[in-house]
Amino acid sequence: MTPAGASGTTSVGALSPYRVVDFSTSRAWLTGRMLADLGADVLKVEPPGGDPGRRAPPFADDEPNPETNLRWWVSNRGKRGLTLDLDQADGVALARRLLADADVMIESFDPAHLAERSLGYDDLRELNPRLVVTSITPFGQTGPHANYSGPDLVLSATGGPMWLTGDVDRPPVRVSVPQYEMHGAAEGAVATAIALYHAAATGQGQHVDVSCQLAAIRTIMNASSFPYLEGGELSRQGREIPYGHAKFRMLYPCKDGHVSVLLMGGALGAMIVKALLGWINEEQGVPEWLAEVDWLNIDFAELNKDEEGRAFFGKVSTAIEAFFVTRTKAELYAEALARRFLLAPVNTVADIRVDEQLAARDFFVEVDHPERDGPVAYPGPWVKLSATPLIAGARAPRVGEHNRDVYEGEIGLASDELLALHAKGVV
């Protein structure tokens, strides 16, 4: 590890001494990207002609092209790019040369795929005992579901998040943006770092077996406590948030989007609701029946016993919505902070791009793309390390961009050998 300077900081990342050979499919591109952010030298290996994931949308400027794939750009930034055909014996031999001196191999093929090519963990342990092999699959390497397919829809269902997503009176739905493979990939990066720590201390690598299903389950850990704390299971809520017997809406439209607000009664809730209703009353007044509600001693269970009582929840929500639609998210959020009631803007991607908190933390970074007019803004550091800051990294590699640099300059192939392998479709 590069020693810290007198100021206690270094100019390299926390994982800068390590080399990672990344054979991942699109399922786990993010794992290598996170290790590259931490300073590791990540060699992204894809089939000759490019990773199939490059051909799936979205694309920059809606221009379908393996070199304009936006997910490739984001998830492979900071890596160097190689091509290699693992279905040919020469490709396997070259992969073993890459791995002989590597610290980590990342892969996300189906279980046994690499073992069938003499690149399984047992094969690699003999080749390089300190190698950490990280495998990221839908259900892990073992068990009755190990060889099942697991796209995001399946992971959302089998991991449990789908059960909690949607309206209570309708079937469950998935979160719209695929994310559970990414949760698995992120767990893969963390587990790899832990295994590297062990390898540095003992000289022994290990097989890191990541299940994306388990990663999905971990996103709903709040639900696991409900049977013990609430006497029943957490269920779909839609735009309402059941608090005991209360059924107040949680999401409200406003002038330029939506906000989330929490309404409760009792010792804590009364302060919140009174602050909100006090503001509404100052601006435009509130109905007499609403002004007379005793939020400190309100009995939601009693209200919930009949239709007339249950209508109370809807009437309160309607009164609040009528006020919210006259204000912007920024206005509502600023007043909530000043008056100390629980409200948050529902940010769009455009909102996040100009968020003042993210800007203050230098979250977005500009990455040069010489083929484009100016740099491209990327999501940047996901954690702050004082001594070893994350590395923004260069743009994602083009297909086979670093073949010559690595195969000739670092592995030691002669130019004619590399040309011959290219002619055979190995690289």
C-alpha positions as a Python dict, from the first residue, in 0.01 Angstrom:
ca = {
    (1, 'M'): (0, 0, 0),
    (2, 'T'): (134, 345, -86),
    (3, 'P'): (222, 524, 241),
    (4, 'A'): (40, 841, 342),
    (5, 'G'): (224, 1169, 305),
    (6, 'A'): (301, 1413, 583),
    (7, 'S'): (-43, 1569, 546),
    (8, 'G'): (-211, 1234, 607),
    (9, 'T'): (-340, 1212, 249),
    (10, 'T'): (-228, 1025, -61),
    (11, 'S'): (-278, 1086, -430),
    (12, 'V'): (-392, 729, -490),
    (13, 'G'): (-700, 531, -399),
    (14, 'A'): (-744, 288, -114),
    (15, 'L'): (-716, -13, -349),
    (16, 'S'): (-444, 126, -575),
    (17, 'P'): (-201, -166, -523),
    (18, 'Y'): (-455, -418, -654),
    (19, 'R'): (-533, -550, -1001),
    (20, 'V'): (-883, -672, -1083),
    (21, 'V'): (-970, -880, -1389),
    (22, 'D'): (-1337, -816, -1455),
    (23, 'F'): (-1521, -1080, -1663),
    (24, 'S'): (-1863, -961, -1546),
    (25, 'T'): (-2172, -947, -1761),
    (26, 'S'): (-2399, -643, -1736),
    (27, 'R'): (-2542, -803, -1421),
    (28, 'A'): (-2233, -699, -1225),
    (29, 'W'): (-2052, -426, -1418),
    (30, 'L'): (-2098, -204, -1113),
    (31, 'T'): (-1876, -421, -893),
    (32, 'G'): (-1563, -344, -1092),
    (33, 'R'): (-1663, 19, -1128),
    (34, 'M'): (-1676, 59, -748),
    (35, 'L'): (-1336, -106, -709),
    (36, 'A'): (-1197, 123, -981),
    (37, 'D'): (-1339, 422, -791),
    (38, 'L'): (-1138, 299, -492),
    (39, 'G'): (-823, 301, -701),
    (40, 'A'): (-789, -58, -822),
    (41, 'D'): (-656, -122, -1172),
    (42, 'V'): (-959, -289, -1329),
    (43, 'L'): (-922, -472, -1659),
    (44, 'K'): (-1269, -514, -1811),
    (45, 'V'): (-1268, -824, -2032),
    (46, 'E'): (-1546, -859, -2290),
    (47, 'P'): (-1597, -1086, -2591),
    (48, 'P'): (-1446, -979, -2925),
    (49, 'G'): (-1688, -733, -3080),
    (50, 'G'): (-1805, -610, -2741),
    (51, 'D'): (-2015, -709, -2443),
    (52, 'P'): (-2376, -796, -2542),
    (53, 'G'): (-2492, -555, -2273),
    (54, 'R'): (-2361, -268, -2484),
    (55, 'R'): (-2646, -325, -2728),
    (56, 'A'): (-2931, -271, -2483),
    (57, 'P'): (-3075, 81, -2439),
    (58, 'P'): (-3049, 353, -2325),
    (59, 'F'): (-2803, 520, -2562),
    (60, 'A'): (-2657, 869, -2573),
    (61, 'D'): (-2865, 1087, -2807),
    (62, 'D'): (-3085, 778, -2867),
    (63, 'E'): (-2819, 659, -3111),
    (64, 'P'): (-2791, 277, -3085),
    (65, 'N'): (-2423, 196, -3087),
    (66, 'P'): (-2201, -24, -2867),
    (67, 'E'): (-1990, 283, -2791),
    (68, 'T'): (-2282, 506, -2688),
    (69, 'N'): (-2446, 278, -2434),
    (70, 'L'): (-2516, 491, -2126),
    (71, 'R'): (-2519, 207, -1877),
    (72, 'W'): (-2182, 93, -2011),
    (73, 'W'): (-2048, 445, -1970),
    (74, 'V'): (-2160, 477, -1610),
    (75, 'S'): (-2083, 125, -1487),
    (76, 'N'): (-1746, 80, -1657),
    (77, 'R'): (-1592, 422, -1605),
    (78, 'G'): (-1234, 408, -1479),
    (79, 'K'): (-1164, 61, -1622),
    (80, 'R'): (-930, -45, -1901),
    (81, 'G'): (-1084, -254, -2178),
    (82, 'L'): (-973, -588, -2323),
    (83, 'T'): (-1135, -838, -2555),
    (84, 'L'): (-1101, -1213, -2510),
    (85, 'D'): (-1298, -1519, -2622),
    (86, 'L'): (-1326, -1766, -2334),
    (87, 'D'): (-1482, -2026, -2564),
    (88, 'Q'): (-1146, -2084, -2734),
    (89, 'A'): (-855, -2270, -2574),
    (90, 'D'): (-616, -1986, -2659),
    (91, 'G'): (-852, -1744, -2490),
    (92, 'V'): (-859, -1954, -2175),
    (93, 'A'): (-479, -1974, -2176),
    (94, 'L'): (-452, -1598, -2208),
    (95, 'A'): (-709, -1549, -1929),
    (96, 'R'): (-494, -1765, -1702),
    (97, 'R'): (-195, -1544, -1779),
    (98, 'L'): (-398, -1240, -1682),
    (99, 'L'): (-508, -1405, -1359),
    (100, 'A'): (-172, -1548, -1254),
    (101, 'D'): (-64, -1216, -1102),
    (102, 'A'): (-406, -1060, -1038),
    (103, 'D'): (-558, -994, -698),
    (104, 'V'): (-927, -1025, -790),
    (105, 'M'): (-1140, -1185, -1056),
    (106, 'I'): (-1502, -1072, -1093),
    (107, 'E'): (-1749, -1287, -1284),
    (108, 'S'): (-2126, -1310, -1313),
    (109, 'F'): (-2178, -1605, -1545),
    (110, 'D'): (-2415, -1887, -1457),
    (111, 'P'): (-2267, -2132, -1204),
    (112, 'A'): (-2028, -2387, -1361),
    (113, 'H'): (-1980, -2174, -1676),
    (114, 'L'): (-1617, -2098, -1594),
    (115, 'A'): (-1546, -2438, -1437),
    (116, 'E'): (-1638, -2595, -1772),
    (117, 'R'): (-1357, -2383, -1923),
    (118, 'S'): (-1100, -2473, -1655),
    (119, 'L'): (-1143, -2129, -1498),
    (120, 'G'): (-1346, -2229, -1193),
    (121, 'Y'): (-1239, -2137, -842),
    (122, 'D'): (-1063, -2468, -779),
    (123, 'D'): (-862, -2425, -1100),
    (124, 'L'): (-768, -2069, -1018),
    (125, 'R'): (-678, -2144, -656),
    (126, 'E'): (-402, -2371, -783),
    (127, 'L'): (-289, -2106, -1031),
    (128, 'N'): (-289, -1816, -784),
    (129, 'P'): (-360, -1901, -417),
    (130, 'R'): (-406, -1537, -313),
    (131, 'L'): (-665, -1464, -583),
    (132, 'V'): (-1007, -1346, -465),
    (133, 'V'): (-1277, -1478, -701),
    (134, 'T'): (-1606, -1289, -673),
    (135, 'S'): (-1911, -1452, -835),
    (136, 'I'): (-2237, -1255, -859),
    (137, 'T'): (-2543, -1451, -969),
    (138, 'P'): (-2921, -1428, -918),
    (139, 'F'): (-2939, -1700, -649),
    (140, 'G'): (-2580, -1784, -560),
    (141, 'Q'): (-2363, -2082, -651),
    (142, 'T'): (-2553, -2346, -453),
    (143, 'G'): (-2907, -2453, -372),
    (144, 'P'): (-3203, -2568, -582),
    (145, 'H'): (-3238, -2230, -757),
    (146, 'A'): (-2868, -2178, -833),
    (147, 'N'): (-2913, -2231, -1207),
    (148, 'Y'): (-3239, -2040, -1242),
    (149, 'S'): (-3253, -1725, -1450),
    (150, 'G'): (-3304, -1414, -1243),
    (151, 'P'): (-3369, -1084, -1424),
    (152, 'D'): (-3477, -783, -1219),
    (153, 'L'): (-3846, -878, -1229),
    (154, 'V'): (-3771, -1220, -1080),
    (155, 'L'): (-3534, -1079, -818),
    (156, 'S'): (-3790, -819, -716),
    (157, 'A'): (-4047, -1095, -666),
    (158, 'T'): (-3831, -1361, -501),
    (159, 'G'): (-3650, -1110, -281),
    (160, 'G'): (-3972, -959, -145),
    (161, 'P'): (-3962, -592, -255),
    (162, 'M'): (-4242, -647, -507),
    (163, 'W'): (-4481, -757, -233),
    (164, 'L'): (-4444, -415, -68),
    (165, 'T'): (-4465, -207, -387),
    (166, 'G'): (-4791, -69, -525),
    (167, 'D'): (-5143, -4, -401),
    (168, 'V'): (-5292, -228, -135),
    (169, 'D'): (-5605, -299, -343),
    (170, 'R'): (-5410, -402, -652),
    (171, 'P'): (-5154, -671, -741),
    (172, 'P'): (-4792, -603, -644),
    (173, 'V'): (-4564, -434, -895),
    (174, 'R'): (-4189, -399, -945),
    (175, 'V'): (-3994, -78, -901),
    (176, 'S'): (-3972, 63, -1253),
    (177, 'V'): (-3594, 101, -1283),
    (178, 'P'): (-3404, -232, -1265),
    (179, 'Q'): (-3196, -226, -949),
    (180, 'Y'): (-3165, -560, -771),
    (181, 'E'): (-2874, -685, -981),
    (182, 'M'): (-2709, -355, -893),
    (183, 'H'): (-2767, -422, -524),
    (184, 'G'): (-2597, -758, -573),
    (185, 'A'): (-2310, -593, -760),
    (186, 'A'): (-2262, -336, -482),
    (187, 'E'): (-2256, -613, -223),
    (188, 'G'): (-1999, -787, -441),
    (189, 'A'): (-1770, -483, -421),
    (190, 'V'): (-1796, -465, -41),
    (191, 'A'): (-1740, -838, 4),
    (192, 'T'): (-1442, -827, -234),
    (193, 'A'): (-1279, -552, -29),
    (194, 'I'): (-1323, -765, 285),
    (195, 'A'): (-1173, -1069, 112),
    (196, 'L'): (-880, -858, -8),
    (197, 'Y'): (-812, -751, 350),
    (198, 'H'): (-803, -1118, 450),
    (199, 'A'): (-578, -1209, 156),
    (200, 'A'): (-335, -931, 245),
    (201, 'A'): (-314, -1062, 602),
    (202, 'T'): (-293, -1433, 523),
    (203, 'G'): (-181, -1468, 161),
    (204, 'Q'): (-492, -1676, 94),
    (205, 'G'): (-769, -1577, -143),
    (206, 'Q'): (-1122, -1710, -130),
    (207, 'H'): (-1440, -1750, -330),
    (208, 'V'): (-1691, -1469, -269),
    (209, 'D'): (-2039, -1602, -354),
    (210, 'V'): (-2297, -1321, -390),
    (211, 'S'): (-2672, -1384, -431),
    (212, 'C'): (-2872, -1098, -582),
    (213, 'Q'): (-3185, -1244, -423),
    (214, 'L'): (-3031, -1199, -78),
    (215, 'A'): (-2927, -846, -172),
    (216, 'A'): (-3291, -775, -265),
    (217, 'I'): (-3409, -914, 70),
    (218, 'R'): (-3176, -676, 250),
    (219, 'T'): (-3353, -379, 92),
    (220, 'I'): (-3669, -463, 291),
    (221, 'M'): (-3512, -527, 630),
    (222, 'N'): (-3758, -281, 789),
    (223, 'A'): (-4034, -531, 707),
    (224, 'S'): (-3874, -811, 908),
    (225, 'S'): (-3935, -635, 1239),
    (226, 'F'): (-4308, -579, 1181),
    (227, 'P'): (-4435, -915, 1313),
    (228, 'Y'): (-4251, -850, 1639),
    (229, 'L'): (-4324, -480, 1678),
    (230, 'E'): (-4667, -444, 1514),
    (231, 'G'): (-4816, -792, 1544),
    (232, 'G'): (-4851, -838, 1169),
    (233, 'E'): (-4675, -812, 834),
    (234, 'L'): (-4589, -488, 658),
    (235, 'S'): (-4802, -465, 345),
    (236, 'R'): (-4836, -250, 36),
    (237, 'Q'): (-4930, 105, 119),
    (238, 'G'): (-4950, 291, -211),
    (239, 'R'): (-4979, 663, -148),
    (240, 'E'): (-5115, 612, 204),
    (241, 'I'): (-4917, 540, 518),
    (242, 'P'): (-5107, 337, 778),
    (243, 'Y'): (-5007, 460, 1122),
    (244, 'G'): (-5201, 245, 1359),
    (245, 'H'): (-5559, 302, 1244),
    (246, 'A'): (-5480, 623, 1054),
    (247, 'K'): (-5496, 615, 674),
    (248, 'F'): (-5362, 952, 572),
    (249, 'R'): (-5213, 1001, 231),
    (250, 'M'): (-4837, 1035, 222),
    (251, 'L'): (-4785, 1167, -135),
    (252, 'Y'): (-4943, 1492, -252),
    (253, 'P'): (-4930, 1683, -580),
    (254, 'C'): (-4797, 2037, -563),
    (255, 'K'): (-4739, 2317, -812),
    (256, 'D'): (-4435, 2159, -981),
    (257, 'G'): (-4442, 1793, -883),
    (258, 'H'): (-4505, 1600, -563),
    (259, 'V'): (-4412, 1606, -196),
    (260, 'S'): (-4422, 1346, 78),
    (261, 'V'): (-4567, 1448, 415),
    (262, 'L'): (-4622, 1252, 735),
    (263, 'L'): (-4941, 1318, 935),
    (264, 'M'): (-4984, 1166, 1281),
    (265, 'G'): (-5155, 1231, 1610),
    (266, 'G'): (-5038, 1196, 1966),
    (267, 'A'): (-4753, 1365, 2149),
    (268, 'L'): (-4520, 1368, 1850),
    (269, 'G'): (-4769, 1392, 1566),
    (270, 'A'): (-4973, 1677, 1712),
    (271, 'M'): (-4675, 1914, 1695),
    (272, 'I'): (-4620, 1826, 1329),
    (273, 'V'): (-4980, 1863, 1215),
    (274, 'K'): (-5037, 2182, 1413),
    (275, 'A'): (-4732, 2342, 1250),
    (276, 'L'): (-4856, 2253, 903),
    (277, 'L'): (-5216, 2357, 964),
    (278, 'G'): (-5100, 2675, 1136),
    (279, 'W'): (-4919, 2778, 818),
    (280, 'I'): (-5219, 2691, 599),
    (281, 'N'): (-5443, 2890, 830),
    (282, 'E'): (-5217, 3196, 806),
    (283, 'E'): (-5216, 3184, 428),
    (284, 'Q'): (-5576, 3100, 341),
    (285, 'G'): (-5756, 2974, 649),
    (286, 'V'): (-5869, 2622, 733),
    (287, 'P'): (-6225, 2488, 769),
    (288, 'E'): (-6370, 2525, 1118),
    (289, 'W'): (-6406, 2149, 1166),
    (290, 'L'): (-6036, 2102, 1090),
    (291, 'A'): (-5925, 2382, 1322),
    (292, 'E'): (-6115, 2217, 1608),
    (293, 'V'): (-5947, 1875, 1583),
    (294, 'D'): (-5761, 1778, 1901),
    (295, 'W'): (-5455, 1617, 1741),
    (296, 'L'): (-5296, 1542, 2076),
    (297, 'N'): (-5582, 1323, 2197),
    (298, 'I'): (-5737, 1210, 1869),
    (299, 'D'): (-5851, 844, 1865),
    (300, 'F'): (-5786, 708, 1518),
    (301, 'A'): (-5916, 364, 1616),
    (302, 'E'): (-6252, 511, 1703),
    (303, 'L'): (-6267, 709, 1379),
    (304, 'N'): (-6185, 397, 1179),
    (305, 'K'): (-6491, 208, 1307),
    (306, 'D'): (-6749, 347, 1065),
    (307, 'E'): (-6775, 510, 723),
    (308, 'E'): (-6837, 857, 863),
    (309, 'G'): (-6526, 834, 1077),
    (310, 'R'): (-6313, 691, 798),
    (311, 'A'): (-6417, 980, 574),
    (312, 'F'): (-6226, 1208, 813),
    (313, 'F'): (-5891, 1090, 674),
    (314, 'G'): (-5988, 1175, 318),
    (315, 'K'): (-6126, 1516, 415),
    (316, 'V'): (-5801, 1610, 588),
    (317, 'S'): (-5597, 1498, 288),
    (318, 'T'): (-5820, 1693, 47),
    (319, 'A'): (-5782, 2012, 251),
    (320, 'I'): (-5405, 1979, 258),
    (321, 'E'): (-5383, 1902, -114),
    (322, 'A'): (-5585, 2213, -198),
    (323, 'F'): (-5311, 2419, -33),
    (324, 'F'): (-5012, 2222, -161),
    (325, 'V'): (-5110, 2263, -528),
    (326, 'T'): (-5060, 2638, -489),
    (327, 'R'): (-4696, 2602, -378),
    (328, 'T'): (-4379, 2466, -535),
    (329, 'K'): (-4170, 2188, -386),
    (330, 'A'): (-3900, 2435, -288),
    (331, 'E'): (-4151, 2663, -112),
    (332, 'L'): (-4308, 2376, 78),
    (333, 'Y'): (-3971, 2229, 178),
    (334, 'A'): (-3833, 2563, 299),
    (335, 'E'): (-4140, 2628, 511),
    (336, 'A'): (-4133, 2274, 651),
    (337, 'L'): (-3776, 2329, 769),
    (338, 'A'): (-3864, 2664, 922),
    (339, 'R'): (-4181, 2540, 1096),
    (340, 'R'): (-4045, 2189, 1176),
    (341, 'F'): (-4303, 1962, 1017),
    (342, 'L'): (-4215, 1644, 828),
    (343, 'L'): (-4219, 1705, 452),
    (344, 'A'): (-3983, 1614, 172),
    (345, 'P'): (-3983, 1696, -200),
    (346, 'V'): (-4013, 1402, -437),
    (347, 'N'): (-3711, 1474, -654),
    (348, 'T'): (-3696, 1399, -1024),
    (349, 'V'): (-3367, 1318, -1196),
    (350, 'A'): (-3353, 1681, -1309),
    (351, 'D'): (-3396, 1793, -947),
    (352, 'I'): (-3115, 1567, -831),
    (353, 'R'): (-2887, 1706, -1101),
    (354, 'V'): (-2912, 2057, -949),
    (355, 'D'): (-2946, 1954, -584),
    (356, 'E'): (-2752, 2196, -364),
    (357, 'Q'): (-2646, 1928, -116),
    (358, 'L'): (-2499, 1707, -389),
    (359, 'A'): (-2331, 2010, -546),
    (360, 'A'): (-2174, 2104, -212),
    (361, 'R'): (-2027, 1755, -186),
    (362, 'D'): (-1896, 1762, -545),
    (363, 'F'): (-2101, 1455, -626),
    (364, 'F'): (-2124, 1509, -1001),
    (365, 'V'): (-1797, 1494, -1193),
    (366, 'E'): (-1718, 1578, -1553),
    (367, 'V'): (-1556, 1308, -1762),
    (368, 'D'): (-1392, 1382, -2095),
    (369, 'H'): (-1536, 1217, -2405),
    (370, 'P'): (-1313, 1340, -2689),
    (371, 'E'): (-1563, 1229, -2953),
    (372, 'R'): (-1832, 1454, -2805),
    (373, 'D'): (-1869, 1830, -2770),
    (374, 'G'): (-1742, 1879, -2420),
    (375, 'P'): (-1732, 1658, -2109),
    (376, 'V'): (-2019, 1448, -1975),
    (377, 'A'): (-2148, 1483, -1617),
    (378, 'Y'): (-2142, 1157, -1420),
    (379, 'P'): (-2248, 1051, -1071),
    (380, 'G'): (-1925, 1075, -876),
    (381, 'P'): (-1791, 982, -531),
    (382, 'W'): (-2036, 770, -333),
    (383, 'V'): (-1829, 797, -15),
    (384, 'K'): (-1572, 1044, 120),
    (385, 'L'): (-1236, 899, 228),
    (386, 'S'): (-1013, 1164, 383),
    (387, 'A'): (-679, 991, 320),
    (388, 'T'): (-758, 804, -1),
    (389, 'P'): (-1030, 993, -193),
    (390, 'L'): (-1225, 810, -458),
    (391, 'I'): (-1090, 845, -810),
    (392, 'A'): (-1321, 992, -1072),
    (393, 'G'): (-1162, 784, -1345),
    (394, 'A'): (-1159, 813, -1722),
    (395, 'R'): (-1451, 735, -1952),
    (396, 'A'): (-1547, 371, -2005),
    (397, 'P'): (-1321, 190, -2253),
    (398, 'R'): (-1403, 133, -2616),
    (399, 'V'): (-1413, -225, -2741),
    (400, 'G'): (-1060, -368, -2709),
    (401, 'E'): (-913, -24, -2647),
    (402, 'H'): (-629, -144, -2424),
    (403, 'N'): (-551, -479, -2585),
    (404, 'R'): (-206, -377, -2703),
    (405, 'D'): (-116, -194, -2381),
    (406, 'V'): (-194, -496, -2165),
    (407, 'Y'): (-127, -798, -2384),
    (408, 'E'): (199, -669, -2526),
    (409, 'G'): (316, -416, -2271),
    (410, 'E'): (221, -603, -1952),
    (411, 'I'): (162, -970, -2033),
    (412, 'G'): (455, -991, -2274),
    (413, 'L'): (295, -1109, -2597),
    (414, 'A'): (490, -1029, -2910),
    (415, 'S'): (315, -815, -3172),
    (416, 'D'): (289, -1105, -3416),
    (417, 'E'): (136, -1326, -3145),
    (418, 'L'): (-130, -1067, -3074),
    (419, 'L'): (-202, -1028, -3446),
    (420, 'A'): (-238, -1403, -3480),
    (421, 'L'): (-478, -1420, -3187),
    (422, 'H'): (-680, -1137, -3337),
    (423, 'A'): (-695, -1317, -3671),
    (424, 'K'): (-833, -1627, -3494),
    (425, 'G'): (-1098, -1420, -3315),
    (426, 'V'): (-945, -1484, -2972),
    (427, 'V'): (-902, -1112, -2897),
}
